[in-house]
Amino acid sequence: KYFPGTPRESHPDPVMASVVRILPGQYIHVLDQDTNIVQLYTGPRNQTIKDSERQQGSIMEMLVIPPMHYCAVENPVLKGTDGQPVLDRHGQYKVRHGEREIRTAETHPDPFPLYPNEKLHEPPTPLRVIPADHAIRVRARRDFEGRVAGDEWLVAGLTTYVPRAEEEVVQQMIKAIHVLPNAALRLQATREYKDRTGATRLAGEEWLWRKTGAFVPDVFEVVVAHVRAEVIDGETALHLRAARTFTDVYGKVRKAGSEWLVTKEETEAHICDVHEELVQKLRLNVLTDRQFCVILNPVGPTGTAQMGLRKLVTGPTQFFLQPGEELENGEIFDKYVLGKDQALLLTAREDFDDGEATKRIAGERWMVHGPCEYVPPVTVDVLEVRQSIPLDISQGVYVRDVQSGRVRAQVGSTYMLKANEELWEKELDSAVEKLLTTQAAGDIVVPTSATHTPEQLRAYEARQPKRVKHQVIKFQVPANSAVQLYDYGTKKSRVVFGPNEVMLGPEEQFNPISLSGGRPKRAGVIKTLAISIGPDFLTDEIEVVTSDHAKLKLLFAINWKFIIASGEENKIFTVKDCVGDACGTVGAAIRAVVASSTFDAFHKESARIVRQAVLGVDKNGKINSQRVLPKNGFAITNVDVKSVEPVDGKTREMLRQSVHQAIELTTKSLEASSRYQAEMSEQQAKGELDQQKIFDDVDAEKLKKQLFVNKSKCEAARTAGQARSEAEAAKESARIQGQSDVAIAKTKAETVQIITNAEIERLQLSQAFEIEVQKQKNQIALEKARRLAQLESGRLKKSVDAIGAGTLVGMSRASQEGQAKLLAALGMKGYLITDGSNPVSLLNAASGLLMRHDEVADDSSEL
């Protein structure tokens, strides 16, 4: 096989080489060395090569261009109007040097050779088929047919693209962009040109292509973006702004910066133009008959916003906010529906007449009481909705007159604030606030960092309820406690003893108390509002030094109470820290008396020494029953030493050893006594155990004897029961076997009876079916004979009618042989024709009728 245009190898025999055999579809180039002209010879032929000629190359196959193919040839020969190559004056083929020629199956349907100087630039190649919705981008290589070199254009499908030498393909295949409904393409011009609609586009200009379907961008168009339409329903609208002055798709001129709405009344889907900006999508504002709203900066009749004005809209209605408009507070309000225990506090924004012959002045406040419905006009502001405050006998609120500034407590009855009144929030010191919240929850002492960890303090504070500041402050004074209150208005204080409930006036404040706590006592550990008035006790730990310089740690407890005369209640709070003061006084007295005693003496009589030092002695040398501190009436009724421990290590070790020896002696004595008691108990228990063992052996022998007797009885009962069971089992087995045989025999008899009945029924059905079949066969045979007789009689009648009466008369007069042939031709057998005047012989008629009946019977049996 040879590719078209490729040379074949020359014949190796030099003798045979002078004659070149050129087959059909082949050609050679031969150079005449005398004239230097190259000739073309095509087959079929035998070409003799002269001595002055030389074959250039081998034998080559002609080029064949299949259908829908093309090839490119460089330096094509110049052809005349008759399609033949043009020769110059030397007889050489004229060549268009540097040119390129595209040849297709349509222009060159037959195989063709390449002339001298022609070159195959591109072998046969399939033509490019441009599908529908596709295109290729082509550029002009030089000027031709009204196009200038460098021009670019699109070749759109569906078509077959045939290349040309004057153009080149810049972009192989451009796929169309499908523009869906409610969508568009944003295009930009890369240079000034006229688009497919005939509109002139400037370089950089942008516009939208809205037509639905396939779209192939032009060579000077760039798809900037795919734009989706904004779907508009009855509840949405588009707020648009013009970026420049233009005419929109609805034919309206929009000025630069102007804003407008697009609703469903204009279109159901809007594609924003290149000069439109989507500010926002607005929702439909729907007002029921129970709602209203206030529009700020409403749009007037001219279509512009009236800045600073307000417009009241009441339901039922629905609307979109126009550009520049906004809802007051951005919401729709419900109409105010007031009960009989409710009221509205109103204020006038400007002077107006409220329609009740009352002129309202700007800033005036008044109230509208229920029951009623109320929609405030644009000249009125609703300050608040007020509710009647139900107050029990132990409840109250602080009320402030906004005109005079006076504050009072309203307690014990339901109250509705007046227009010039408001609830007043009473502020407390943070420490008092914490104490009040804590002790209102039932705790007496506020936890501090000295008694709780930071985590416990945070958790404790999180659990505390928040105080409503406009409510009258209440505090329940615990039993046997006292609280001091100070009124800054009257400059007086009062003391309330528990159990009782305190209600603070607007100017009253608690007097917080800070007490010492812990061991040894530290100041400021306990914070409280109420102080206990006793009787109670407290403990403290102090260090004392004896006269022989022994340092001791002394833990003591005192019983105390307040002794206050009538009218001197404030005396309790004269000393800020009554606990610290009392412990300091007792500690000083104990240190003084211990300093004058030796360690042994104090250790032996510490309780008496301490009580005597703290309580003192009377004239008779007896210890007093109590000691009262005159500053605040704090009375110490008793004191007791709970422990005395040396601070010095050596002294503490000596005391520990002596205590240890005493404990050891006591322990040994107790061990000896316990050992004696244990040995005596052991001997007694051993004797009781041996005696119990003998009694148990006797009881065991009795039980063994009873066991043997019971075993013999059980064995006899078992043997008798087994024999009885076997006999009953054999009897029951025989009875069951007999019943089974009887049941089997009955079953077999029933089976035989069923089979017999079934066979009888089958025979009956079979015989009935055969009889029915035979009946149907007989009926069919009879029906066939009847129809054949009818057909035969009909055929004979038609034959007779067809022959005619004259013919039959002629037949009767003819010879017998002619009559027989004529009747045979008519297909009639055993028929006689007579005129009625001659006698008829019926000798063979009966045999003919019998033969016909037998044929009918045979046909019926076959049917």
ZABA-740612 format. One record per residue: y, x, z of N, C-alpha, C in turn. Coordinates in steps of 0.05 Angstrom, whole numbers, plus 5000, padded with zeros to 4 digits. Layout:
REM ZABA-740612
YXZYXZYXZ...
//
This chain:
REM ZABA-740612
497650175000500050005000502550175000504550094985507050244983509350064991511050175008513450025015515350034991516649804985518449794962520550004964520950154941522950364940522050634948519450664957518450924965516951044942517051304938515651434914512751454919511151444896508351494897507951794891505651904899504952174893504352214863505252434851504752494823501852574819500952534795498152604788497752904789495653004802495353294805494653434778493653284759492853414734495253464717495953714709498353774694498253654666495753624654495553514628496253224628495153084647495652804649498452744659499852944671502552904682504552854660504052934635505952894613506152604606504252444612504252154607504152014635506151864640506351724666505651434661503651344676502851064674504350904695506050734685507650574704506550294704505550214727504349954730506549744733505749494730507749284736508849304764511449264767512749274794513349554802513149754783513750034789515950134770517050354779519150474762519350774769520550924750521051214754523851284744524851504754527351624744526651884729527651904705527152144688529852264680530052534685532452684679532152824652534052764635534152914609535753164614534353394612535653644619537653734597537453614574539453684553542153544558542053294567544453134571545153094600543253174617543653134646544152834653542752664639542952384644540252284654540352134675537952024687537451744677535051704666534251444655532351304674532251044672530550874688528350754670525850784679523650664664522050494683521650244674520150044691517549974678515549904693512949834683512849534676510649454661508349624655508749784629508250044630508550214607507350484613506750634592505950914594508251074583509551224599511851374591511151664588511751764564511252044557513652214565513152414581515352584591515552814571517852834559518353054540518653314555518653534538519053794551521853824562523753694550526553714560527153504582525153364589525553164610523953244635524953154657523553204682523652944700521352874710521152634727522252704755524152534763525252574790523652404810522352544827520752404847518252284836516952134851514452004843514951724833512851594827512951314818513651154843515650974840516550814862516150514857515650374879515250084878518049954877518149744860520549584859521049434885523449374891524249234915523648934911522448814931521848524931523248404956525048224952526448094974525147824979523747785002522547525007524647315012523947065011525846855017526946895046529546825049530946845074531047125084531247315065531547605072533947715055534747945062536848085047536448385051537748535033537748825036540448935028541149175036543749295030543249545013544749564991544449794972547149934971547150194974549550354973549850464944552350504936553050604909551750424887552150164888550849994868552050044840550450004819551350034791553249804784554949854765556749654755555349484734555449214737554149044718556148874703555448814678557248654662556948364667558248214649558147924652555347814646553847964630551147874624549147964645550048094666548348174688546948444683547448574660546248834654548049064663546849294671548449524679550249614657552549714665554549814646554250114644554250214619553950504614556650624606557050874613559451004604559051124576560951274567560851374540558651584536557651694558555551884557552851754559552851484563550351344565549251344594550851424613550051424641550951174655549351074675550050834690552550874706554450684703556850694720556150594748557050744768556450694796559050644811558950444830561250394848560750564873561850804871561350984893562650894919561250924941562250854967562150554973561250394953561050114957558250044969558049804979555549704989555149424979552749364970552149104958549948964974550348714980548348554995546848394974544148424974542548284955540548104971540347854961538547664974536547554955534747394965532647284948533847084928536146974933537446794915538746944892540047174897541347334876539347514861537047584874535047754861532347634868531647414854529047294860526647464850527147634830524947804819525048074831522848224830522948504839524848664821526148854833528149004819528049294828528749474809528649764816531449854826531450084837534050214844534850404822537250354812538250524791538950794802539250994783540051254792542651244809542751404830544951424850544951194869543450974865543250764884541450844907542250764932540650824956540250564971537850554982537250314999538350365027540550245034541850285060540450125082539549885075538149715095535849585081533449625090531149495077531249195080529449055065529448755068529248675097531148515105531448425133531748125133530547995153530847695154533747625159534647425145537347315149537547195176539947225188540347125215540946825213539346665228539746375229541346315254543546195251545246125274544545845283543445815307542645545316545145375321544545125324546744935331547845015359550344965363551745035388551845335392551645495371551845785373553745875351554646125353556346245333556246545335557046685314557346975315560247045308561047275318563847365315563847575293565447535273565547705249568347825246568448085237570948215233571048315204573448295191573748385164574148685164572448815146572649115143574949195125575649005107577849065088578948795078581048795063582248555054580548425032580148165035578648025015579047725019579247574997579347284997581347175017583647285019585747185037585547285066583547445071583247565098584147855097585347935120586448205123584448365140584348625133582548795149583348775179581248735195581648705224581648415233581848225214581647945222578947885233578847705253576347625265576147325264573847225261573346935260570446885269569846625272567146545281565746405258563146465257561346325239559546145257559945885256558645705274556145595262554145535278551645415269551945115268550144975256547545065247547845165218547145425213547445535186545845795186545545895161544246165157546546355148546746565163548946755158547946965138549446975115548847175095551047395097550247635104552247845108553747915082556048015085557748105062558548395068559048545046559748825049562548855060564248635057566948655067567248595096565148515110565348435138563148555155563648545181561548645199561448455223559048445236558648275259559448425284561448305298562448435323560748345347560148095349558547985371556247825359553847905367551447805354551247495356551147395381550647105384552247005408553846805403555546685424554346405429553546365453552446105460554645905468554445665458556545465465556445395494558745325504558945225532558944925530557244795545557044505545559044395565560844235555562844115572561743835580561143805606559943555616562143345620561343095623563342895631564642965658567142895661568642955685568843255690568943405668569243695670571043795647572044035650573744155629573544455631574444585610574644875609577544965610578145155627580845265627580945505609582445495588582545695567585145845569585046095559587446265558587546405531589946405518590246535492590746835496589246995481589647285482591847385463592547215444594747275426595847015414598047025401599146785389597546705365596746445364595146345342595246045343594045915323593745625323590845555330590545375349587845305358586645105339584245015345582744835327584044565325585944495344587344235342589944265326590644515317593144555303595444625320595044635347597244705365597645005366600145095367600745375368600545465398598945675403598545775430599846055431601346105452602546365456600746545473601146805470599446995485599746945515597546915529597546865558597746575565598146395546598346105552595646005561595645815579593145695589593345395584591045275579590844985575587944905581587444645580584844535586583544415561580944465558579444335537577744125551578343865545577143645560574943495544574743555518572843405501569943465510568443255513565643285522563943385499562043565505560243665485560243965485558944075463558744365461561444485452562144715463564644845457564245145455564945255432564745545428567645655428568345825447571045935448571746085422574146045413575146185390575446485397575946645375576146935380578547005396580546835396582946905412583146725437580946615445580846455469578946585490579746565515578146655538577846425557575246385565574746175585575446295613577546185625578346285651576646165673576145915672574645775693573445515683571445425697570345155693571644975714572844765705574344585723572744325725572144245750570843995755572943785762572243545754574143325760573843235789576043155800576043035827575542735824573342645835572642365833574342205853575541995843577341835859576041555862575541475887574641205892576841035904576140805913578240635924579340725951578040925963578841015989580041295989580341415966581541685964583641685943585441885945587541935926588142225925589242325903589842605900592842645903593542835920596342915923596843165907598443145885598843355866601643455867602043715858604743835857604943975830607143955817607644075791608544365795607144555782607944835783610244895764610444735743612644765724613044495711615244465696615744205682613844175659612443945658610543895636610043595635608643515614607843235611604843215616604143045635601343035643599642865624597142835629595342695611595942395610597442295629598142015629600741955615601942175603604442135588606942145605606742225630609042235648610142515650612842535649614042805651614342875681613243105688613243195716615143435718617043425736618843645741617543855758618444095755617344315771617944255801615844275818616144225846615743935854615743755835615443465842612543415851612243215868609643145879609142855874606642775870605842505864602942455872602142205871599442125878598042025852595442085851593741975830591641805844591541545838589741365851587741245831585941085840583940965823585140775803587540675809588840495789589440645763589840905765590441065741587941185728586141275744583641395733581641405756579041425747576941445767576141735772576941915753576442205757578742355744579842535759582242685750581542985749582143105726581843395723584643515726585043685745587643805750588343985726590743935716591744095693592444375703593044555684593644825692596344845706598044645702600644645714600744465739598344365748598144195771596844335794597744295818596544405842595544175859593044195868591943985886592844055914594643905925595643955952593543875973592443625970590443535988589243275977586943205988585742945982586342756005587542535998588442346019586342126022585942046047584241816053585941566055584741346048586141086049586541006078588940946085589540856112589240546113587340466130586640176131587440076159589039876160589939756185588739476187587539426210586539156215588738986227588138736232590238566243590838626272589438826283589838916311591039196312592139296289593139566289595839576276597239806281599839866269600240166268602140246252602740536251605740556244606740806248609540866242609541096222610841046199611041246178613741396181613541656183615941826184616741906156619341916151620541996125619441816103619641556105618441376085619841406058618341356036619341376009620941126003623341155993625040925987624540815959626140625951625840505925626140695902627740915906628141115885625841305882623941285900621541465899621941725914624141755929624542005944624241935974623542145989623142106018625842076032625941886050628441836066628041986093628942236093628542416116629842296141628342316163629342226189628941936195628141776176627741486181624841436189624441206201621741126209621240846199618740786192617940526182615540426196615740176206613540046220611739896200609139946201607239806184605139676203604739416200602839276216600639166198598339136209596039036194595938726193594138616176592238766160593438866134592939116127593939236102592439506098592839616075591739886069593640016050593940286052595940426036595240726037596340866018596341166018599041266026599041486040601641616047602741746022605141696015606441815992607242106000607742275979608542555985611042556002610942716023613242736042612942556066611242346064610842166087608742276105608842196130606842266150606742056172604342036184604141846206605141966232606441816247607341906273604941976291604942226301602742336317600142346300600342306274598042326257595842126262596441896272594341706278595341416275593441236275593940946274593440836301595340666310595240566338594140286338592740216360591939946365594339796378594539546372596539386385596039386415598239386430598039386459597339106468594939086480594038836492594138866522595938726535596338756563595138526579593738606600592738406619594938336639594238156657596238076677596838286697595038496699595538716717596438966703597538936678598439166662601339116653602639346646605339336636605839576619607839556601608739786585611439876594611640146597614240266603615540356577617840236570619140286545621740426549622640556527625340676527626440646499629140606497630440566472631140826459630540866433631241106418634241086410635140846406637940806398638840526406641340466404642340206412641239996392640339766404639439546387639239296404638939066390638438806403635538746401634238696424631338656424630538366416632438196408631737926399631637736422632237816446632237636469635037616481636937646464639837646473640337866493638738076490639138316507639738556490641838686496642638926481641539166496640039326483638839566495640539806486640939986506642540226502640540456499641240656482639540886478638941026505636441076510635541206535634841006557635440746553634840546574631840516576630940466601628140426607627740146617625640016608624939746619621939716615620939496625618039446625617439166613615239156598614138906588611538856602611438626616609038566633607138376617604638416623602538236611602237986626600637796616598937826593600437776567600137956547601437916521600438126502601138096476600738306456603538416448603638676443606238806438605939016417607639016397607939226377610739336379611139586387613839686391615239726364617739636362619339696337619939996335621040076312621640356308623840456326625340286338627540366356626640396385624040356390622940366418620640566419620640716441618440896447616940786471614240796469612540716492612040966508613140966532612741206549609941216561608940986571606240976582605440686587602840656589601640396597601040406626602140226641601840236670599940016679598340096699596339916711597039876740596739626749597139576778595139756794596239876815594640066831593539916855590839856856589739716879589439916902590539846925590540026949589339886972587340016985586239917010588039987033587339897056589039947080589240237086587240397077587240687083587840847058588940717038589640857013592540827007593641026992596441006985597141206963599541176952600541346931603341426938604141656927606941746930608541646906610741506911612441386891615141516893616241596869618841726868620741556851623141506861625241366846626641576829626441536802627541736784630541746784631841526794634741526795635841656820634641596843635641706868634141956876631741986866630042216874628542186900628741956913627341916939624441876933622841976952619941956950618941806975617241616970616041466992613041426988611741347009608841297007608340997007606940896986606240616984603340596994602840447016600240447028599440157033596840097028595539857038595739607021596939606997597139366981597339436951596439256934596539306905599439326896600039526879602839586873603039656843605139546830605839606803608439756803608439996791610940156791613140006775615540046785617839936771618740116748620640026732621540186709622840446718624140446741625540686751623840846770621240796771619440936790617241076774616241286788613941436777612341536799609841606793608041726813608942016817608942086843609842356850607542516860607242756850605042936858605943116880604443096902605143266925603643526923605243736924604044006922603544116950601344266953600644396978600344686974600644836996600045126994597145166986596645376971593945426960591845446983592645577005590745597028590245327040592345167043591944897054590344717035590944747009589444596988586444656990585744916994582944986996581744877021583244897043582244797069581844487067583744357055583544067054581143977037580844107014578544036997575944087010575744317023573244397036572544217059574444167077573844007100573743717094574843627072574443347063571643307055570243517045567443497037565543517061566543547085564843557109564543827122565644037109565444297121567844337139567344467162569444507182570844767177569444967169570545237165570245317136572445437125572345527097570845797096568945817078567546077075569546297066569146537075570846757068569146987058570447197049568947437040567447577062568347517087566947647110564347507116564047257108561547107115559847047091560947077066559447007042559847217021557947227002558147416979560047296958561047456940562747346919561347126902558847166896557446956881557246696896556746716922556646466938559446336940561546496941564246386942564946236916564246366893564746236867563245976864560745976872559145736870560145516889561145606912562245416932564745286921566545446909569045336898568545156874566445216858565845046835564844766844563644746868562644496877564844316889567144426895569144276909570544076891570943836899572343636882575343696880576543616858579343656853580943416865583143496878584843296891586643156870586942886872588842746856591542756871593442896859595742986874597742756880597642536865599542326871598442136892595942156899594841986920595642096948596141916967596941996994594642177005595442397017593442587027592342477053589642467054588342377078586542607089586342607116584642807129583342677153580742687154579342577177578942797198580342747221580242937243577542897257575943117259573343087273573743017302571542917313571642847342572043097358573643067380574143277399575643507385577443437366579043627352581943527350583743707342586543637340587743767315589643617302591043717279594043697284595543897275598443897279599743867251601643667249603043617225606043657230607443767209610243817212611743677190613743517197615443367178617943527173618243617149620643787142623143617138622743357136625143187134626343137161624743077181625743017208625743267226624543477216624343727232622743687257620743517256619143467280616143497272614643557293611743587290610243387307607843317298606143137314603343237313601843167335599043247338597242997338595142997322593242777320590542877330589442727350586842797360584642627347582342747343580142597331578342467352576642287343576342207314578542027305579842107282582041947272582442037243584041877228584641937200587641977198588442207186591242277183592142217154594442087150595642047124598342187123598642377106601142537105603342377091605642397103608042287090609042477068610942397052611942567030612942837040614142847064615343097074613543237094611243137100609543257121607743467108607043667125605243877117603443947140600944037134599144127154599944397165599244447190599544707203596844847203596345017184593745147182593345337206590845367214590145537237588345757228588945997238587346237232586246337258583546347261582246427285580546677281580146817303578447057302575446967301573847137290570947067288569347317286566647277286564847497285564447627312562747837312562247997337562248287329564048447340566248367357568248207341570048067355571947887342573848037324574247907300576148017281578147797273580647867271582747667267582547557238583147297235583247177209580647117196578447107210575847047199575546757194576546587211576246297210578846177202578846007180581145857171580445567174582245407186581645127191584244977194584044707190586244537196586044407223583644357232583244227258582044437277583044427301582044607322580644447343578344547351576744407372578144437399578144217415579444237441577444257464574844297457572844357477571844097491570044127510568844387519566944507498566944767496565344917476564845197487563445367472562945637482563445827458563846077465564146287445563046547456562246727439561146987447562747207435562647437448564047677439562547927449563148137435561848397442563948607445563848747469565848947474564449197485565949417485564949667496566449727522564949797543566249857569565250137578566750257596566050517607565950497638563750577649563450567679564850807691564950807717566351027731564851287728562251277723560751527719560551587689562451477673562851537645560451447627559251237635557051127618558250917600557950947574558950757555556850537550557850287554556050067551557149867530555149737516555949527497555149267510557149097515556848857531557148617513555148437513555248187499555547967519557747807518558147607538558847347523558547127537559246857527560946717548562846557538564646417557564646117549564745947568565145667564568045597568569145427549572045377550572645097542575145017547576244767539579344777542580744587528583644577531584244367552586044437570587044257591590044217585590743977574593443917565594343657578596743677589597943437601599143267579599643007585600742827566603542907559604142907533606742987523606943277517604843437523604843717517602743787496602143597477600043647458600643887440603143937434603844157416603344427429602844427456602344677470599744807460597844637450595244747440595744947418597844897401598245067377600445277382601145317408603145527415602045797408599545847414598246107407596846067380597546227361596346187335593346237334592446447350589646507351588646487380587946247387587146207415584546347421582746367402580146507406580646807411582246927393582747217396584247267423586047087429587547127454585747107479583946907479582146877502580147107504579047187481577147417482578447667490580947707481582447947490582947947520583647707531584147687560581647747576579347617568576847657582575947947579576148067555575348347551576848537569579548487572581148667588580248657618579748407627578848377655576148517659574248497640571648617644571848917643573449027625573749317624574949427650576849277661578049377686576049397709574349187712572549187734570249377730569349407704567149597698568049877703570549937697571550207700571450307729571350117748571250197777568450177788566450137771563650107781561950327767559750397782557850587770555950437752554450597737552550477719550450317734549350437755547150307769548150047782550550067794551549837808552149607788553249677765553949467745551349357733549349537729546949447717545449247734545649287761544249107779545648837782548348837782549848587788551948547766551248567741553148547719554248267717552548057720553447787717555447707738554947777764556847707785559447857782559248117774561648277771563448167749562148087727563747987704565047717711563447537724564547277731566847297751566547477769568647517789571147637776570747817756573047937743574547737726573047557712574247377694575447137708573847007726574746757739576446817764576047047775577547107800576146977825577247037848576146937874578446797889577546607906579546467922579946617948581246477966581946597992579446648008577346498004574846528019572946718006573746837985572047037971570046917952570346647947568546517928569746537900567946537881568846557852569946287844572246297831573546047822571845907800572245647798570745487778571845517750574445587747575545617720578045787722578945867697581346017695582945907671585345837675587045707654589145907645589245937618591346107607593845937604596046007617598345827618599845797592599445977573601045947548600245707532597645657530596645427513594745247527594245277553592445107568589545157562588845397553586145467547584745537573582645377580581345407606578545527601577945747617575345877616573745767640571645617635570145497657567745657666566745837650564445997658564246237639563046447649562546687634559846797641558346897621555646997626555147247609553747437621553047687607550347637593550247657567547747607553546147867549547548097546546048347544547948577550546748787561548149037567546549267555547749417537546249627523548049877523546950107532548450357532549150437504551450537502552350647476551450927472551451087495550551367494547551377489546651567471543851587464542151677487543051867503541451967525541051747546543151617552542951397572541151177562541451117536539750907525536750987525536251257522533451357522532251337551533951417571532951397598532351107606534150937598533750657604531250547590530850647565528550557550525950657563525950907573523551017585522850867611524850807627524350667652523250387646524450267626523449997619520650017608520150237593517450277581515350317603516050477623514150517645513550257660515650107664515149857678513449667662513949667636512349497618509549597618509149867618506449977617504849907641506049937665504649857690503949567689505749407682505149117680502949057661502949207638500849157617498149237627497949477641495349557651494249367672495949267690495049067709494048817696495448737675494548497661491948547646491548797635489148867621486748857640487048977665484848977684484048687692485948537697485448257705484048107682484948157658483848027635480948117630480448377634477748487630475848357649476648337675474848207695474247917687476247777680475847497672474047477647474247667628472647657604469747717611469147917629466347977635465047747650466547627668465347397683464847167663466647117645466246897626463946967607463547217601461347297583458647247596458347327622455747287636455146987639457146837645456746547647455946417621457246507599456546407573453846487564452946727572450246827564448146657577448446597603446446427617446246147605448646037599448645777586447345777559447646007545446446027518443446037520442246197539439346217541438145947549439445807567438445547575438545347551440645367535440845187512438745247491438045507490435945587470433245477477432545467503430045357512429945057505432144917511432244627505432044587475433244757459433044727429430244767419428744957431425945007422424244767427424544637451422944397457423644177437426144137431426943927412425843997384425644247377424644327351421744257348420144307369417244247368416843947365418343797379418143497376418743417348420743537336421443457309419343547289418043777294415943867276413643667276412843577300410643387302411343137287413743037291414542787276414542837246415243087238415343157210412543137197410443247211407743237201406742947198407342777218406542497216407942367192410442417188411842287166410842387139409942647137408942747112406342617105404442567125401942437119402442157109404242017122404841737113406041737084407641927079408841937052406741997031404842177037402742247018400942007012400241857033398541617029400141407012402541367018404141177003404441266974404741526969405041626942402541586926400141646938397641606923397241316915397641136935397240856929399240756907401640846909403640766890403040866862401941116860401341226834399141066821396940996836394740846825395640576816397240446832398240176824400040196799401540406797403340436774401740476748399640646750398040696727396640446717395540276736394140026728396139836714398439816726400439636714401439736687401639996684402440106659400440056637397740086643395640036624395639736615395939566635396039276629398339206611400639316617403039266601402839376573401439606571401039736544399339556527397039456539395239286523396639026514398338916532399738666524401738726502403138946503405039016482403639066456401239196456399739256432398838996419397838806435397038546423399338406410401538396424403938266413404838396387404638666386405438806362403638746339400938726343399038656321399538376310400038186329400637916320403237916303405238056312407738056297407438186270405738396268405238526242403838336223401738196234400238006216402137786206403837676223405737476214407537586193408437836197410337956178408937996151406338086151404938126125404637856111403837646126403437376113406137286101408337316116410837236105411537396080410837656080411437826056409937726032407237666035405637566013406737296003407537126021408636866013411136895997412937086006415437135992414837245963412937435961412237555935411137335917409337165927408136945911410336755901412036675919414136495911415936615890416636875893418337005874417037025847414337075846412937095820412836815806412336605822412336335811415036265799417136335814419836275805420436435780419536685778420036845754418636735730416036635733414536525711415936265701416836105721418135855713420635915696422236105706424636175692424036285664421936455662421136585637420336365617418636185626417635975608419935785599421735725618424035555611425735695590426135955593427736115575426536115547423836155546422436165520422635895506422235685522422435415510425235375498427235455513430035425504430535585479429435825478429735995455428435875430426035765434424535635412426035395401427235245421428835005412431135095395432535305404434835405389434035505362431635645360430635745334430035505315428735295326428135065309430634935299432634905317435134785309436434955287436335215290437535385270436135355243433435345244431835315219432535055205432634835221433334575209436034585197438034705212440734715202440834875177439235095175439235265151438035105127435834965132434534805110436534595100437834465120439734255112442034375095443134605104445334725089444434825062441934935060440835025034440434795015439434575026439134335009441834234998443834245017446434165008447534354987447134614991448034814971446634774945444034724946442434694921443334444906443634224921444533984907447334014896449034144911451734194901451634364876450034584877449934764854448834614829446734454833445634304810447734114799449233984817451233794808453333934792454234174803456334324789455234424762452634504761451534594736451434374715450534144725450333904706453133834696455033834715457733774707458833974688458034234693459034444675457734414647455134344646453734314620454834074605455233864620456233614607453933434597454633184595452632984587451633024558453533094540452733144512450833364509451233574525449433804523446633734532446433584554443833494564442433314544443933154531442632984510441533164488443033364480442133544460439633694468439633774494437333924505434833744504435133504511432833324510431633294483433233324462432333294435431233554424431833774437430934034427427934074433426834304423424034364428423634434457421134434465420434484493421134784500420634964482421135244487424135294491425735174474428635204478429635084503428434854510429234724535428534904559426235024557425335194580427235434583427935564560429735794562432535714572433435484562436035394571436035334600433935194610433835134639433535394655431835584644431635834659434235984661435735974639438436094640440235964660439835694664441435554684440335584712437935704715436735754742435535504753434535304736433335064746430335064741428834984761425934974760425034694769423034594755421734334763423534094759425434104742427133874737426533754709426733504709426233354684428733214675429133224650431433084638430332864619431032634623430132404606432332214602432032064582434031864577433331594589430931574601430131334615428431144598428331204572426731024554424031134549423631404553421031524549419731564575417031544576415531594601415831884610415731934637416032194648413432284661412532524655410132624667410932774693409732694716410332824742407932994751406433094732404033244740404733504755406733654746407433914759409733894778410833654780413233634797412533674826410233564835409533594863409033874871407734034853407134314860409834474862411634404844414234544846415634474871415634234880416934154906415634294929412934304929411534444951412234734952412334864929413135154929415935194940417735014933420535044944420635004974418934814985418934775013417835015028415835155016414735395029416835615030418435645009420535845009422535795030423335535034425235465055424135525082421535465086420335515113420235815118419635985098419636275102422336375109424436275096427136355102427936275130427036045140427735955167426336135188423836205182422436375202423836655204424736755180426137015182428736985197430136765194432636725209432136705238
//
